[in-house]
């Protein structure tokens, strides 16, 4: 891959489920994405910081701090940054309506695209029955998820040494396990129904770490994915067209090797807590 990579310009960018504060966060790839994109509006669609994990143990390398600083710099330079907290950073919901360093915090939002279509933007955890009604089970599931990510890290270290790109074991398991598939289908149907109830054309969400773009009974369902497994972002082009970018495939893990070589720093590879 060429060392030069063009800056991509979009009308709007949506990212979620970054999980800063965890070893599974792929902050270096997110930094690379931010450095190579410009947008008028940036939506942070929840779980940007993982407060659950930070309560049990502090993990905050420089790359995680750099992500925060880059986003704040975008806001200072005129990008409209809208932060919609999720369940892992739900403490920020106490600040809805407040402007923090140029970032607007809100419970949800309605985004009007360039083509006139209106999208409900929310994290989505309110449509997850486990998160809402069995918080202890949600914590247990979070622990199991991090265990899979640990296996995923070992697996991808081997793949990298063999010259292969990043591949998500946890994402693969999701599409193979019947109960996980049913949960995802129920979640997608629920958020699409909420968009219908609010009289908009579609919904943009995160939460389940599965990037998706499809129509559900006439409602556009779009999930922007995550920056733990798939490293995906949703982008709106200047004509209103929506597209999911899978940055790990566009850039590959070779970018991490280049960053390490240029900086001489020890750049953390993705790992679970």
N, C-alpha and C positions, 0 to 999 in steps of 0.2 A: 504494500500500500504506500502511496506517495506520502511524504512527510507533510506536504501541503494539502489541506482539506478546506474546501470553500465554506464560508459562513452562509448558513441557510437562513432566509428571512421568512417569517410567518406573521400572520395577523394576530393569532392567538396560540398559546401553548398551554397544555394541561399536563401536570405531572402529579402523581400521588404515591403513597406507600414507599417513601424513601427509607424510612426507619433509621434516621441518624441516631447514633448512640448504640448501635448494634454492630457486631462483627460481620453480619451478613450484608450490611449496606454496601452497595457498590458505588461509593462516593466518587472514586476516580473517573469512572465512566460518566457519571452525572456531571462532574466538573467539565469533562471533555465536551459533553453535549452543550452545556451552557456557554462554553467558550466559542462554540461553532454555530450558535443560533442567535438571532435577534427577533424580538416580537414586540407588538404594541401592548399586549396584555398577557400576563402569566397567571394562571390559576394553580394554586397549591391545594390539591383535592384530598387533603387529610393524611394522617400518619406520616407526616414529614419528620417529626422527632418521635422516637419511641420512648415515651415516658414510662411505660410498663417495665422495660428492660433497665432503664437508668435508675429506677427505684431499687433494683436488686444488685446493681453493680455498675460502677462508672466506667464507660468506655467512650472516649471522645478524642480521636486522633486529629491531627491538623487538617486532614482532608475533609473531615466533617465540618470543622470550623470554616474552612474555605468555601464550602457549599453555601453556608449561611451568609457569609460575607459577599459572595457573588450575587446572591439574590437581592440583598440589601442594596448593593451597588446598582443593580438593574433598576430598582425602585427610585434611587436617587437620580438616575439618568433619564427618568421620565416614563419608564415602563409601568403600567398599572399592574400592581401585584395584589391578587385577591387570595386570601388564605381561608380555607374552609376546613376547620379541624376535624379529625377523625376520632376513633375510639382510643388509639394509642397516644394521641396528643390532646385528649379531651379536656385537659386543664385549660387549654387556650379558648375553650368555649365560654369561659367566664369573661372573656374580653371581646365578645362579639359586638360590633359597632364601633370598636376602638381602632385608631390608626397607630400602628407600631412601626416606627422607622420608615414610614411611607407605605407600609403594608396594611391593607384593609382586612380585618378579621370579620367573618360573617358565617352564620350557620349554614346557609346555602345561598345560591344565586341563580338568576335566570340570565343566560348569555344569548344575545342576539347576534347571529352570524352575519357575514357580509351578504348572504343571499336571502336574508330576512327570516330564516328559520330560528326558532327559539328553543333553547335547551335548558332544562333544569340541571344545575350542577350541584352535586352533593357527594359526600364520601360514601354513604350507603350502609353504614353499620346499623342504622336504625331499622333496617329491613333484614337483619341477621338475628334470628330468634335466639341463638346461643349467646351472642354478645349482650342482647337485651335482658334475657330472662335467666341465664345460667352463667353468670360471670366466672364462677370457679371453673366451669367446663371450658370457657374461652381461654382462661389462663393455662389449663392443661393442654388444650389444643395448640396454644402458642409454644409451649415447651416441646411438644412432639414435632411441631413444624421446624423449630430450631435444630432438633436432632437430625432431621432429614437434611437440613441445610449443611450441617457438619459433614455428613456423608457426601453431599454435593460438592463441597470444597475439596475433599480428598480426590474425588473422581475427576474434577476439572484440573487439578494440578497434574494428574497423570496425562489427561488429554493435552494440556499445554505442552508438556515435555515431548509428546508424540507429534506436535505440530498441528493439532486440531483446535478449533475455536470453542467458545463457551457453549455449554449445553446444560439445561436445567433438569436435574433429576426430579426435583419436587414438582415442577410443572408437568413433567411426563406422568408422574404418579397421579396427579389430579385428574387427568383425562382418562386414566385407566381404572380408577376406583369408582365403582358404581355409586356409592353413597355421596362421594364428592361431586360427581356429575349431577346427581339429583339436587344437592344443595345449591350448586351453581345455577341450575335451571330455575329453581324456586326463587332464588335471589334476583335473577335477571327479570323474571316475570313480575316480581313485586315492585321493583324500581320503575319498570316500564309502566305499570299500572298507576304509580304515583305521578308520573309525568302526564299520563292521560287525564288524571283527576285534576291536575293543575292547568290543563288546557294548553300545553306546549307541544312542540313537534318531536322532542326527544329528550333523553337523559344522558348525562355524562357523569360517571362515577368511578370509584376505585374499589378498595376494601378487599376484594377476593383475589387479587394478584393474578388476574387472567384478562389480558387484553382482548377485546372483542368489539366488533362493529357489525351489527345486523339489525334487521327490522323485526319487531315483535308486535304483530297485529297492527301494523301501521305506525308504530312508535319507534323512532330510531334509538336503539340501545347502544351506547358506546362506553366501554370501560378502558381507561387509559393504562391499565396494567400496573407496573411497579418498578422499583429500582433495587430489588433484592434478587429476583429470579430472571425476569425477561428483559429488564432495562428498556422499557418502552415509554414513549410519550405520545400523546395525541396532539396533532397540530392542525390548525385551521389555516388554509391558504387564503390569499386575498380575494378569491372568488367565492369563499364560503365552503369550499370542499374540505371535508375532514379526512385525515389520514393518520394511521398509527405507524410511528417509526420505531423500529426495533434497533436501538442504537448499538447493542452488542454485536449485531450482524453487520451493520454499516461500518463499524470501526474495528471490531474484533479485539481480542485481548492483546494484540500487538501494541496497541496504544499504551498499555500499562508498561510494557517493556521499554518503549521509547521514553516515557516520562521518567522511569527509573534511571535510564542511561543519561538523560539530559540533566536531571537534578542531582543524581548521586544519592538520592534519599531512599530510605527504606519505605517503599509504598506498599501498603497493606493489601493483600489479596483478600477476596471475599471469604468470610468464614462465619460460622455460627457462634453464638455465645456459648 
